[in-house]
Every structure is written in structure tokens, then in C-alpha cells.
Amino acid sequence: MEAKQKADLEQALKDAHPRDGVYAAAGPDFEERCAKFNDTVVTFSGKSITTASNICNIEKTRVQLPDTVRIGADCTLRPASGADAVSVQNVDTTPDRENLMFKKIDDKTVVLWIIKDGHFTGDGRKLSYCSDQVQRAYAGQRRAGKPSKN
């Protein structure tokens, strides 16, 4: 692949995927879930996504549309997940080896779908980027190597 093609592909991927950071679903306890870092944490740079119920290591990403990235990830159910937790289907059992998908609505809003039983789950989960204060706290905690608050 020539350098320009590779650069174009990298830019398309950067434009499509959400920014790294802490996200939470909108609702009355949005700020609380943000502060606990226990809803969704996206770290494309570190090749990981942590949802309320899954910890995923990103193995591959593919831009499907200018605002949509499909992901193949090795996911495991988090030990503290509740009875209503949805586990992400193993990539080895999906036709295209992809089991997560992000659609970027704007710089602060994304929709996350997971594959369960061969299909993307419903309308997806709309997530909002948490405040800069939360992002700084999370980054500081990661640098310090402390376990998360959840």
C-alpha cells in the first residue's frame, strides 16, 4: 500500500471513531456514572473498550461509513456485571469477525452496538462524552496506575 493510501485510510479511521475517553448514557444519574468511570471507556489508542458489562481488547477496526467504525474485539464479561448484563459475542463466531460498532453522531455523542446471538442489539446505546473534569480525573488515575472506583 502506498504512503498516501495508508495516510488516507488512517485519517478515515480517525474521523470515524469516537475520541478516547469516558462516556455514559444520558439520564438522571449521568454525572454520577461519569464520575465512577463505570459506564463506557473508549481507548482506541490503547486498543481497549470497557462497557458496563464487558472488557474488550480491540483486534481490528474497519471504517464502514464516514461516521461508523466496526470493531473486532476479544471481550470478556466483567465479574461485577449484574443479571441483565449482555455479553458480547465472540468474534470467532461472527461472519466478518466484528462484534462491536460505533456510529459517531458528533464530537460528544456516539451510538454503540454489540453483537449478541449473531445480530447487533436493538437501536444501540447512545452515549455522551463526559465532562473535561471527568476525563482529567480518569487520565490522572490511569497515569497513577490506581484501580478504578467501580
C-alpha positions as CSV (number, residue, x, y, z in Angstrom):
1,M,0.0,0.0,0.0
2,E,1.5,3.3,-1.0
3,A,2.1,6.0,1.7
4,K,-0.8,8.3,0.5
5,Q,-3.3,5.4,0.6
6,K,-2.2,4.4,4.1
7,A,-2.4,8.0,5.3
8,D,-5.9,8.4,3.8
9,L,-7.0,5.2,5.5
10,E,-5.6,6.3,8.9
11,Q,-7.4,9.7,8.6
12,A,-10.7,8.0,7.6
13,L,-10.4,5.7,10.7
14,K,-9.5,8.7,12.9
15,D,-12.5,10.7,11.6
16,A,-14.9,7.7,12.1
17,H,-14.1,6.5,15.6
18,P,-15.1,8.3,18.8
19,R,-12.5,10.1,20.8
20,D,-10.8,8.2,23.6
21,G,-12.3,8.9,27.0
22,V,-15.1,8.2,29.4
23,Y,-18.7,8.0,28.1
24,A,-22.1,7.4,29.8
25,A,-25.7,7.1,28.7
26,A,-27.8,10.2,29.2
27,G,-30.1,10.2,32.1
28,P,-30.7,11.5,35.6
29,D,-27.5,9.8,37.0
30,F,-25.3,10.7,34.0
31,E,-22.8,12.7,36.1
32,E,-22.6,10.0,38.8
33,R,-21.9,7.3,36.2
34,C,-19.3,9.5,34.6
35,A,-17.6,10.1,37.9
36,K,-17.4,6.4,38.7
37,F,-16.0,5.6,35.2
38,N,-18.3,2.6,35.2
39,D,-20.4,3.1,32.0
40,T,-18.2,3.0,28.9
41,V,-14.5,3.8,28.5
42,V,-13.1,4.0,24.9
43,T,-9.3,3.8,24.4
44,F,-8.7,3.3,20.7
45,S,-5.1,4.4,21.3
46,G,-4.7,1.6,23.9
47,K,-6.8,-0.8,21.9
48,S,-9.5,-1.3,24.5
49,I,-13.2,-0.7,25.2
50,T,-14.7,-1.2,28.6
51,T,-18.5,-1.2,28.8
52,A,-20.8,-1.5,31.9
53,S,-20.6,-5.3,31.5
54,N,-17.6,-6.2,29.2
55,I,-13.9,-5.6,28.9
56,C,-12.8,-5.8,25.3
57,N,-9.3,-5.8,23.6
58,I,-9.6,-4.4,20.1
59,E,-8.0,-6.7,17.5
60,K,-9.2,-4.9,14.3
61,T,-11.1,-1.8,13.2
62,R,-12.8,-1.1,9.9
63,V,-14.4,2.1,8.7
64,Q,-17.8,1.2,7.3
65,L,-19.1,4.7,6.6
66,P,-17.5,8.1,7.2
67,D,-19.1,8.1,10.7
68,T,-19.2,4.4,11.5
69,V,-16.4,2.1,12.6
70,R,-16.8,-1.7,13.1
71,I,-14.6,-3.4,15.5
72,G,-13.4,-7.0,16.1
73,A,-12.6,-7.4,19.8
74,D,-11.9,-10.1,22.3
75,C,-14.4,-9.4,25.1
76,T,-14.9,-10.9,28.5
77,L,-17.8,-10.3,30.8
78,R,-16.8,-8.2,33.8
79,P,-17.0,-10.1,37.2
80,A,-19.3,-7.4,38.8
81,S,-21.8,-7.5,36.0
82,G,-25.5,-7.7,37.0
83,A,-28.1,-10.3,35.9
84,D,-29.1,-8.0,33.0
85,A,-25.6,-7.8,31.6
86,V,-25.3,-8.6,27.9
87,S,-22.1,-10.4,26.8
88,V,-20.5,-9.5,23.5
89,Q,-20.5,-12.4,21.0
90,N,-17.0,-14.0,20.4
91,V,-15.5,-12.7,17.1
92,D,-14.7,-16.2,16.0
93,T,-18.4,-16.9,15.7
94,T,-19.4,-13.8,13.7
95,P,-19.3,-13.9,9.9
96,D,-17.0,-10.9,9.5
97,R,-15.1,-11.2,12.8
98,E,-16.6,-8.0,14.0
99,N,-18.7,-7.7,17.2
100,L,-18.9,-4.0,18.1
101,M,-19.9,-0.9,16.1
102,F,-19.7,2.8,16.9
103,K,-21.5,5.4,15.0
104,K,-20.3,8.9,15.7
105,I,-23.2,11.4,15.9
106,D,-20.9,14.4,16.8
107,D,-17.7,15.0,18.8
108,K,-19.5,14.3,22.1
109,T,-22.1,11.7,21.2
110,V,-21.8,8.1,19.8
111,V,-24.1,5.1,19.5
112,L,-22.6,1.7,20.5
113,W,-24.0,-1.6,19.2
114,I,-22.8,-5.0,20.3
115,I,-23.4,-8.3,18.5
116,K,-25.3,-10.8,20.6
117,D,-26.6,-14.1,19.0
118,G,-25.4,-13.0,15.5
119,H,-27.2,-9.7,15.4
120,F,-26.5,-6.1,16.5
121,T,-28.5,-5.3,19.6
122,G,-31.6,-3.1,19.0
123,D,-31.1,0.6,18.3
124,G,-27.8,0.6,20.1
125,R,-26.8,2.5,23.2
126,K,-26.5,6.3,22.8
127,L,-23.5,7.5,24.9
128,S,-22.3,11.1,25.7
129,Y,-18.7,12.1,26.3
130,C,-18.3,13.0,30.0
131,S,-17.0,16.4,31.2
132,D,-13.4,17.5,30.8
133,Q,-13.1,17.3,34.6
134,V,-14.0,13.6,34.5
135,Q,-11.6,13.0,31.6
136,R,-8.8,14.6,33.5
137,A,-9.6,12.6,36.7
138,Y,-9.7,9.3,34.6
139,A,-6.4,10.2,32.9
140,G,-4.8,11.0,36.2
141,Q,-6.0,7.7,37.7
142,R,-4.6,5.8,34.8
143,R,-1.2,7.5,35.0
144,A,-1.1,6.7,38.7
145,G,-1.9,3.1,38.0
146,K,-4.7,3.0,40.6
147,P,-7.6,0.6,40.3
148,S,-10.9,2.1,39.1
149,K,-13.5,3.3,41.6
150,N,-16.2,0.9,40.4
